[in-house]
Amino acid sequence: MTGYAIDITGAAKTYRGKVRALRGVDMRVHRGEVFGLLGPNGAGKSTLVKILMTVIRPTKCRGTMLGRPVGEKKTLARVGYLPEHHRFPGYLKGWQVLDFYGAMAGVPRRERKKRIGELLELVGMGEWRNKRIKQYSKGMRQRVGLAQALMNDPELVLLDEPTDGVDPVGRRDIRGICQRLKEEGRTVFINSHLLSELEMVCDRVAILVQGEVARQGTIDELTAGQRYYAVELASAETAAALAGAVGEGFDRGVRVEGATLVLPTTEPARVQPVIDEARRRGGTIVSVRLGKPSLEDLFMQAVTDPNTGDVLRPGAAGAGKGGKADRGGKRGRR
């Protein structure tokens, strides 16, 4: 058995009109991890998920899902799926939605009855099981959607924007469910644009930009070499003056953010002279901390043109010569 729940190479999709939604995606998702796929609108996230679920056919794709070739429909019996913008019939009751999708997945009636109760309680909808879907809020529909994705007791769960329309309490609950699924040995693949949510729950992430994987790995791997010390002073004026005095000692330069000096180093020995200089000048040190870029910082780096500093416009790239001109060629893993 392969150690990857998803292992794909060169996934590409070109729609009519020569719109290239995916431009050769390489991605590996380990079994038993929570994996996050993020990217701006139009980056190709939902297209990739739909290829995995055989909803659309790729122009090209090699690889496996749960050890079987991508596109093999038999594999889907072991996969749970919450699509983006799903709609359940408003006349159905909550338990009927789960019963219907469980039956479609081939779950025996007795097992369906047992799992319906367990899953509705898991997603916090037990008291609403006999209410019709048309009475549910958007967040409640998302909770029921998550429950239906688990009806077939899947090994791999694909969640496309699972917290869309969900309040903070609901988002916390969904994070807890994802963690529980991981502890049970299942693999969770989350497609989302809510960076803070992914940062809290994911073991690894991939950033998709204009149909290509810009970066992939753990947060620690992606921030390697970008950690820093932040020295907060009592005033912005002191920070600016101090930056001018100590900046030459750092290869990548010292950044000033209000009253805080951002020093591009992880070595305490290089920070101490800065503190000494601040005290010599009569400055008051409020705090000193070791920091690292957030997932939002990494995301903005990935979607910003390094030559112009412009943020890439959302949308898939065209197939012609100009489709990627603003990025300067094909992007690989970093």
Kinemage of the C-alpha trace (Angstrom):
@kinemage 1
@onewidth
@group {chain A} dominant
@subgroup {mainchain}
@vectorlist {calphas} color= white
{ca met a 1} P 0.000 0.000 0.000
{ca thr a 2} L 1.357 3.389 -0.996
{ca gly a 3} L 2.019 5.907 1.760
{ca tyr a 4} L 0.091 8.570 -0.121
{ca ala a 5} L -3.643 9.099 -0.138
{ca ile a 6} L -3.194 11.320 -3.200
{ca asp a 7} L -0.153 11.224 -5.485
{ca ile a 8} L -0.593 13.091 -8.769
{ca thr a 9} L 1.798 14.403 -11.395
{ca gly a 10} L 1.192 16.829 -14.218
{ca ala a 11} L -2.525 17.382 -13.615
{ca ala a 12} L -3.725 19.760 -16.324
{ca lys a 13} L -7.091 21.040 -17.482
{ca thr a 14} L -7.747 23.295 -20.459
{ca tyr a 15} L -11.323 24.362 -21.077
{ca arg a 16} L -12.810 25.423 -24.379
{ca gly a 17} L -11.623 28.862 -25.289
{ca lys a 18} L -8.093 27.792 -24.300
{ca val a 19} L -8.524 28.713 -20.653
{ca arg a 20} L -5.927 26.738 -18.703
{ca ala a 21} L -7.385 26.098 -15.259
{ca leu a 22} L -4.552 23.726 -14.271
{ca arg a 23} L -1.068 23.869 -15.767
{ca gly a 24} L 0.664 20.723 -14.517
{ca val a 25} L -0.007 20.203 -10.814
{ca asp a 26} L 2.250 17.862 -8.821
{ca met a 27} L 0.878 17.039 -5.380
{ca arg a 28} L 1.330 14.407 -2.686
{ca val a 29} L -0.962 14.015 0.300
{ca his a 30} L 0.187 11.611 3.008
{ca arg a 31} L -2.227 9.119 4.501
{ca gly a 32} L -3.570 10.160 7.895
{ca glu a 33} L -2.841 13.880 7.593
{ca val a 34} L -4.925 17.025 7.273
{ca phe a 35} L -3.867 18.713 4.040
{ca gly a 36} L -4.899 22.194 2.962
{ca leu a 37} L -5.135 23.519 -0.579
{ca leu a 38} L -5.308 27.291 -0.787
{ca gly a 39} L -5.177 29.885 -3.488
{ca pro a 40} L -6.920 32.983 -4.812
{ca asn a 41} L -10.240 32.823 -6.636
{ca gly a 42} L -9.828 31.174 -10.016
{ca ala a 43} L -6.558 29.452 -9.101
{ca gly a 44} L -7.938 26.008 -10.020
{ca lys a 45} L -8.642 24.599 -6.546
{ca ser a 46} L -12.169 23.359 -7.214
{ca thr a 47} L -11.137 22.118 -10.664
{ca leu a 48} L -8.506 19.887 -9.059
{ca val a 49} L -10.986 18.498 -6.519
{ca lys a 50} L -13.519 17.793 -9.281
{ca ile a 51} L -10.868 15.902 -11.251
{ca leu a 52} L -10.144 13.732 -8.217
{ca met a 53} L -13.875 13.070 -7.820
{ca thr a 54} L -14.284 12.310 -11.569
{ca val a 55} L -16.792 15.171 -11.889
{ca ile a 56} L -14.728 16.551 -14.773
{ca arg a 57} L -12.111 14.875 -16.954
{ca pro a 58} L -8.565 16.235 -16.912
{ca thr a 59} L -6.739 17.171 -20.065
{ca lys a 60} L -3.830 15.256 -18.573
{ca cys a 61} L -3.180 13.643 -15.189
{ca arg a 62} L -1.023 10.802 -13.913
{ca gly a 63} L -1.172 9.406 -10.415
{ca thr a 64} L -3.173 7.593 -7.783
{ca met a 65} L -5.822 8.181 -5.148
{ca leu a 66} L -5.906 5.654 -2.295
{ca gly a 67} L -3.498 3.508 -4.273
{ca arg a 68} L -5.666 3.295 -7.393
{ca pro a 69} L -5.378 5.277 -10.640
{ca val a 70} L -7.003 8.710 -10.544
{ca gly a 71} L -10.338 8.516 -12.348
{ca glu a 72} L -11.176 4.966 -11.274
{ca lys a 73} L -14.761 5.256 -10.059
{ca lys a 74} L -14.572 2.227 -7.735
{ca thr a 75} L -12.207 4.225 -5.534
{ca leu a 76} L -14.955 6.770 -4.813
{ca ala a 77} L -16.691 4.284 -2.496
{ca arg a 78} L -13.825 4.956 -0.062
{ca val a 79} L -13.989 8.744 -0.423
{ca gly a 80} L -16.259 11.281 1.278
{ca tyr a 81} L -16.958 14.528 -0.567
{ca leu a 82} L -18.431 17.885 0.421
{ca pro a 83} L -18.697 19.988 -2.760
{ca glu a 84} L -18.659 23.757 -2.814
{ca his a 85} L -22.088 25.438 -3.139
{ca his a 86} L -23.937 22.162 -2.590
{ca arg a 87} L -27.732 22.248 -2.471
{ca phe a 88} L -29.981 19.725 -0.768
{ca pro a 89} L -33.712 19.537 -1.615
{ca gly a 90} L -35.504 21.885 0.773
{ca tyr a 91} L -38.351 19.446 1.403
{ca leu a 92} L -36.065 16.768 2.842
{ca lys a 93} L -35.447 16.513 6.561
{ca gly a 94} L -31.907 16.453 7.892
{ca trp a 95} L -31.892 12.720 8.564
{ca gln a 96} L -33.380 12.035 5.120
{ca val a 97} L -30.485 13.811 3.406
{ca leu a 98} L -28.018 11.523 5.141
{ca asp a 99} L -30.164 8.460 4.470
{ca phe a 100} L -30.381 9.311 0.768
{ca tyr a 101} L -26.659 9.855 0.288
{ca gly a 102} L -25.829 6.838 2.422
{ca ala a 103} L -28.053 4.679 0.218
{ca met a 104} L -26.417 6.135 -2.902
{ca ala a 105} L -23.041 5.126 -1.444
{ca gly a 106} L -24.251 1.569 -0.828
{ca val a 107} L -24.391 1.756 2.977
{ca pro a 108} L -26.774 -0.954 4.328
{ca arg a 109} L -30.035 0.325 5.864
{ca arg a 110} L -29.266 -0.817 9.411
{ca glu a 111} L -25.838 0.799 9.309
{ca arg a 112} L -27.317 3.977 7.813
{ca lys a 113} L -29.751 4.308 10.702
{ca lys a 114} L -26.922 3.995 13.217
{ca arg a 115} L -24.572 6.391 11.421
{ca ile a 116} L -27.236 9.047 10.828
{ca gly a 117} L -27.745 9.517 14.563
{ca glu a 118} L -24.026 9.479 15.333
{ca leu a 119} L -23.076 11.911 12.573
{ca leu a 120} L -25.847 14.414 13.233
{ca glu a 121} L -24.717 14.542 16.860
{ca leu a 122} L -21.091 14.871 15.743
{ca val a 123} L -21.843 17.969 13.651
{ca gly a 124} L -24.165 19.472 16.265
{ca met a 125} L -27.405 18.910 14.341
{ca gly a 126} L -29.019 16.152 16.409
{ca glu a 127} L -31.898 18.345 17.546
{ca trp a 128} L -32.626 19.375 13.965
{ca arg a 129} L -32.783 15.905 12.430
{ca asn a 130} L -36.566 16.135 11.825
{ca lys a 131} L -36.550 19.717 10.518
{ca arg a 132} L -36.685 20.353 6.770
{ca ile a 133} L -33.611 21.671 4.994
{ca lys a 134} L -35.471 24.816 3.928
{ca gln a 135} L -35.560 25.798 7.615
{ca tyr a 136} L -31.772 25.539 7.961
{ca ser a 137} L -29.334 28.437 7.842
{ca lys a 138} L -26.376 28.254 5.469
{ca gly a 139} L -24.077 27.218 8.293
{ca met a 140} L -26.473 24.446 9.321
{ca arg a 141} L -26.553 23.153 5.745
{ca gln a 142} L -22.760 23.044 5.802
{ca arg a 143} L -22.855 20.954 8.975
{ca val a 144} L -25.277 18.492 7.391
{ca gly a 145} L -23.112 18.488 4.261
{ca leu a 146} L -20.113 17.473 6.341
{ca ala a 147} L -22.152 14.695 7.948
{ca gln a 148} L -23.202 13.311 4.541
{ca ala a 149} L -19.540 13.271 3.464
{ca leu a 150} L -18.877 10.837 6.321
{ca met a 151} L -21.847 8.503 5.759
{ca asn a 152} L -19.817 5.909 3.840
{ca asp a 153} L -17.122 5.720 6.569
{ca pro a 154} L -14.475 7.065 4.146
{ca glu a 155} L -10.703 6.690 4.238
{ca leu a 156} L -10.268 10.030 2.459
{ca val a 157} L -12.485 13.087 2.983
{ca leu a 158} L -12.437 15.917 0.412
{ca leu a 159} L -13.930 19.135 1.772
{ca asp a 160} L -14.410 22.024 -0.659
{ca glu a 161} L -14.821 25.258 1.367
{ca pro a 162} L -16.287 23.435 4.410
{ca thr a 163} L -16.530 26.561 6.594
{ca asp a 164} L -18.269 28.729 3.991
{ca gly a 165} L -21.111 30.530 5.772
{ca val a 166} L -20.268 28.950 9.125
{ca asp a 167} L -20.019 31.097 12.272
{ca pro a 168} L -16.904 31.061 14.525
{ca val a 169} L -18.377 28.380 16.804
{ca gly a 170} L -19.139 26.212 13.797
{ca arg a 171} L -15.642 26.702 12.377
{ca arg a 172} L -14.162 25.606 15.688
{ca asp a 173} L -16.392 22.521 15.653
{ca ile a 174} L -15.358 21.635 12.099
{ca arg a 175} L -11.679 21.970 13.043
{ca gly a 176} L -12.310 19.579 15.910
{ca ile a 177} L -14.005 17.094 13.594
{ca cys a 178} L -11.073 17.242 11.166
{ca gln a 179} L -8.677 16.558 14.037
{ca arg a 180} L -10.808 13.627 15.175
{ca leu a 181} L -10.845 12.164 11.660
{ca lys a 182} L -7.058 12.413 11.571
{ca glu a 183} L -6.797 10.628 14.929
{ca glu a 184} L -8.932 7.841 13.469
{ca gly a 185} L -6.351 7.411 10.701
{ca arg a 186} L -8.350 9.087 7.947
{ca thr a 187} L -6.978 11.618 5.485
{ca val a 188} L -8.637 15.028 5.253
{ca phe a 189} L -8.135 17.246 2.192
{ca ile a 190} L -9.463 20.781 2.673
{ca asn a 191} L -9.850 23.308 -0.105
{ca ser a 192} L -10.324 26.769 1.393
{ca his a 193} L -9.461 30.449 1.111
{ca leu a 194} L -9.732 30.985 4.901
{ca leu a 195} L -6.024 31.006 5.688
{ca ser a 196} L -6.336 31.263 9.462
{ca glu a 197} L -8.529 28.143 9.527
{ca leu a 198} L -6.059 26.121 7.481
{ca glu a 199} L -3.124 27.289 9.576
{ca met a 200} L -4.798 26.009 12.743
{ca val a 201} L -5.755 22.555 11.492
{ca cys a 202} L -3.466 21.469 8.618
{ca asp a 203} L -0.296 19.395 8.840
{ca arg a 204} L 0.788 20.478 5.359
{ca val a 205} L -0.476 22.909 2.739
{ca ala a 206} L -0.096 23.651 -0.945
{ca ile a 207} L -0.551 27.104 -2.449
{ca leu a 208} L -2.085 27.050 -5.923
{ca val a 209} L -1.587 30.127 -8.113
{ca gln a 210} L -2.848 30.393 -11.694
{ca gly a 211} L -3.101 26.641 -12.056
{ca glu a 212} L 0.311 25.731 -10.630
{ca val a 213} L 1.591 24.713 -7.209
{ca ala a 214} L 3.672 27.644 -6.027
{ca arg a 215} L 4.644 26.167 -2.654
{ca gln a 216} L 4.003 22.928 -0.793
{ca gly a 217} L 5.038 21.586 2.608
{ca thr a 218} L 4.589 22.093 6.332
{ca ile a 219} L 4.351 25.629 7.678
{ca asp a 220} L 7.793 25.184 9.264
{ca glu a 221} L 9.283 24.012 5.961
{ca leu a 222} L 7.762 26.904 4.061
{ca thr a 223} L 8.994 29.474 6.581
{ca ala a 224} L 12.519 28.057 6.855
{ca gly a 225} L 15.001 30.887 6.412
{ca gln a 226} L 12.339 33.533 7.029
{ca arg a 227} L 12.240 33.558 10.831
{ca tyr a 228} L 13.163 36.749 12.610
{ca tyr a 229} L 13.487 38.555 15.922
{ca ala a 230} L 11.055 41.386 16.601
{ca val a 231} L 12.251 44.047 19.045
{ca glu a 232} L 9.410 46.314 20.150
{ca leu a 233} L 10.365 49.743 21.483
{ca ala a 234} L 8.321 52.379 23.282
{ca ser a 235} L 8.226 54.774 20.315
{ca ala a 236} L 8.316 54.624 16.519
{ca glu a 237} L 10.884 57.428 16.435
{ca thr a 238} L 13.345 55.412 18.519
{ca ala a 239} L 12.778 52.359 16.317
{ca ala a 240} L 13.471 54.321 13.119
{ca ala a 241} L 16.650 55.878 14.515
{ca leu a 242} L 17.876 52.538 15.821
{ca ala a 243} L 17.261 50.838 12.472
{ca gly a 244} L 19.539 53.347 10.772
{ca ala a 245} L 22.269 52.700 13.325
{ca val a 246} L 22.260 48.887 13.300
{ca gly a 247} L 20.945 48.073 9.808
{ca glu a 248} L 24.352 47.584 8.193
{ca gly a 249} L 25.002 44.585 10.420
{ca phe a 250} L 22.321 42.504 8.688
{ca asp a 251} L 22.612 41.200 5.132
{ca arg a 252} L 18.875 41.311 4.382
{ca gly a 253} L 18.283 44.641 6.063
{ca val a 254} L 16.268 45.674 9.090
{ca arg a 255} L 12.569 46.381 8.701
{ca val a 256} L 10.654 48.918 10.781
{ca glu a 257} L 6.980 48.283 11.531
{ca gly a 258} L 5.735 51.130 13.683
{ca ala a 259} L 7.663 50.905 16.937
{ca thr a 260} L 9.019 47.418 16.153
{ca leu a 261} L 12.362 46.485 14.622
{ca val a 262} L 12.253 43.262 12.579
{ca leu a 263} L 15.723 41.697 12.540
{ca pro a 264} L 16.396 39.006 9.868
{ca thr a 265} L 18.138 36.558 12.201
{ca thr a 266} L 17.374 33.690 14.566
{ca glu a 267} L 20.619 34.084 16.534
{ca pro a 268} L 20.212 35.682 19.989
{ca ala a 269} L 23.875 36.765 19.890
{ca arg a 270} L 23.088 39.080 16.956
{ca val a 271} L 20.100 40.599 18.743
{ca gln a 272} L 21.942 41.529 21.941
{ca pro a 273} L 24.012 44.355 20.369
{ca val a 274} L 20.770 45.894 19.068
{ca ile a 275} L 19.284 45.812 22.563
{ca asp a 276} L 22.471 47.311 23.991
{ca glu a 277} L 22.392 50.126 21.419
{ca ala a 278} L 18.740 50.841 22.198
{ca arg a 279} L 19.532 51.162 25.898
{ca arg a 280} L 22.570 53.337 25.190
{ca arg a 281} L 20.258 55.708 23.343
{ca gly a 282} L 17.855 55.756 26.274
{ca gly a 283} L 15.193 53.701 24.501
{ca thr a 284} L 12.702 51.528 26.363
{ca ile a 285} L 12.388 47.912 25.214
{ca val a 286} L 8.803 46.660 25.456
{ca ser a 287} L 9.346 43.106 24.196
{ca val a 288} L 11.676 40.817 22.261
{ca arg a 289} L 10.255 37.768 20.511
{ca leu a 290} L 11.200 35.178 17.907
{ca gly a 291} L 8.681 35.213 15.065
{ca lys a 292} L 7.922 33.584 11.739
{ca pro a 293} L 5.720 34.470 8.755
{ca ser a 294} L 2.069 33.483 9.012
{ca leu a 295} L 0.288 31.428 6.378
{ca glu a 296} L -1.179 34.701 5.120
{ca asp a 297} L 2.352 36.081 4.684
{ca leu a 298} L 3.350 32.980 2.691
{ca phe a 299} L 0.214 33.270 0.595
{ca met a 300} L 0.880 36.920 -0.237
{ca gln a 301} L 4.464 36.077 -1.196
{ca ala a 302} L 3.163 33.398 -3.567
{ca val a 303} L 0.627 35.651 -5.300
{ca thr a 304} L 2.910 38.691 -5.593
{ca asp a 305} L 5.030 39.230 -8.683
{ca pro a 306} L 8.651 39.354 -7.413
{ca asn a 307} L 9.664 41.732 -10.213
{ca thr a 308} L 6.918 44.355 -9.954
{ca gly a 309} L 5.478 43.781 -6.485
{ca asp a 310} L 1.983 43.601 -8.009
{ca val a 311} L -0.547 41.101 -6.680
{ca leu a 312} L -1.686 38.686 -9.373
{ca arg a 313} L -5.198 39.147 -10.650
{ca pro a 314} L -7.604 36.272 -9.906
{ca gly a 315} L -8.558 33.838 -12.634
{ca ala a 316} L -7.123 31.049 -14.732
{ca ala a 317} L -4.391 31.742 -17.237
{ca gly a 318} L -4.868 31.740 -20.979
{ca ala a 319} L -3.203 29.083 -23.078
{ca gly a 320} L -1.336 31.468 -25.350
{ca lys a 321} L 2.128 32.899 -24.964
{ca gly a 322} L 0.909 35.659 -22.694
{ca gly a 323} L -0.811 33.343 -20.227
{ca lys a 324} L 2.055 33.413 -17.724
{ca ala a 325} L 4.099 36.362 -18.895
{ca asp a 326} L 3.580 38.184 -15.647
{ca arg a 327} L 5.230 35.373 -13.667
{ca gly a 328} L 8.272 34.805 -15.825
{ca gly a 329} L 7.873 31.130 -16.681
{ca lys a 330} L 6.831 27.852 -15.139
{ca arg a 331} L 6.852 27.518 -11.402
{ca gly a 332} L 8.147 24.501 -9.517
{ca arg a 333} L 8.076 23.336 -5.938
{ca arg a 334} L 9.953 25.582 -3.570
